[in-house]
Amino acid sequence: MSQSFDVVVIGAGPGGYIAAIRAAQLGLKTACIEGWRNPKQQLKLGGTCLNVGCIPSKALLASSELYEHALHGMDEHGISVGAVKVDLAKMQALMEAKKARES
């Protein structure tokens, strides 16, 4: 099987899929190649960033920022809180939920 393309985009992550869409919109015969597989070994678009990297990590970052704000940022606004604690299992579950929604 032999095919020819005007543009071949390697990687369907945040930049790749946009590049492929734009090339096709411009009338170019376009192929987008993605080799990322989820834990079930299914091919999934979006690559590492969307599926396990950037998007899920941002959920953990947002949780960490809320924790930091509860410890140090709310008192200046007149808001006092009791003992602030982290529930890592819930944070991990939030990250997993974001991964599941994106894949």
N, C-alpha and C positions, 0 to 999 in steps of 0.2 A: 504494500500500500504506500503510494508516494503522493504527497500533496505539496503544493507550494503556497507560501504565504508572503504577503508584503511585510508583515510585522509578526514576530514571535516574542511574546512577553513571558519571561521565566519568573514565576512566583505570582500568586493571586492574593498577595497581602494588600495592605492599605494603598500602596502605590501601584502595584501591578494590575489589580483589577480595574483601577481608574484609567491607567494607561491603555489597557486593552479595550475598554469601552470607548475611550476617545478615538483611538485608532480606527475602530469599526465605524464610529460616527462620521469620521472623515472619509469613509468609503474604502478603507484599506482592508484587504483580506487578512484577518487577524486570528492568531491562535494564542491561547493563554495556557501555560503549562504549570501545574501545581502538583507537588509530590508529597505534601504534608498529609499524614494519616493520624486520626484520632486514636485513643487507647484501644478502640475496638478494631483498629486497622482499616477503617473506612477512609477513603479519600475525602478530604474536606477542603473547600475553598477558604481562603483567609490566612493560611500559613500560621506560623508560630505566634505572630503578634496578636492576631485576632483571637486565636483559639486557646492559647496557654500563656502568652506573654503579656503584652501591653494591657489589653482589656481586663483580664482577670486580676493582674497585678494592681491595676488602678483601684479595684475594689478594696484590696488590702491597704493601699496607700490612703484612700479616703477614710477607712476605719481608723488607721493610725493617726491621721490628722485630727479626727474627732476626739480621739483619746487625749492627744496633746492639748487640744483646745479646752477640754473639760478640766485638765490639770492646771493649765496656766493662762487661759485666755478669757474665761468667763467672769472671773472675779472683778476685773476692771469694769464690767458692765453691771455689777451689782448682783450677779448670780453666783450663789454658793452651792456646791454639791457635796455630798458625802463621799465616802470611799469610792474611788473610781477603780474599776478592775477590768481586765481584758478577758474575754471568753474566746480563746483561740479557735475552739471548735465551731462557734457561730461565725467567726470571721472567715474560716476556711469554707464553711457551707455557703456563705454569700459569694465567695470567689467561685466556687463550683457552680452555683446557680447562674452566675454571669457567663461562665464558660458554656454551660448548656444552652443558654439563650442565644449565644452567638454562633454555635456550631450547627 
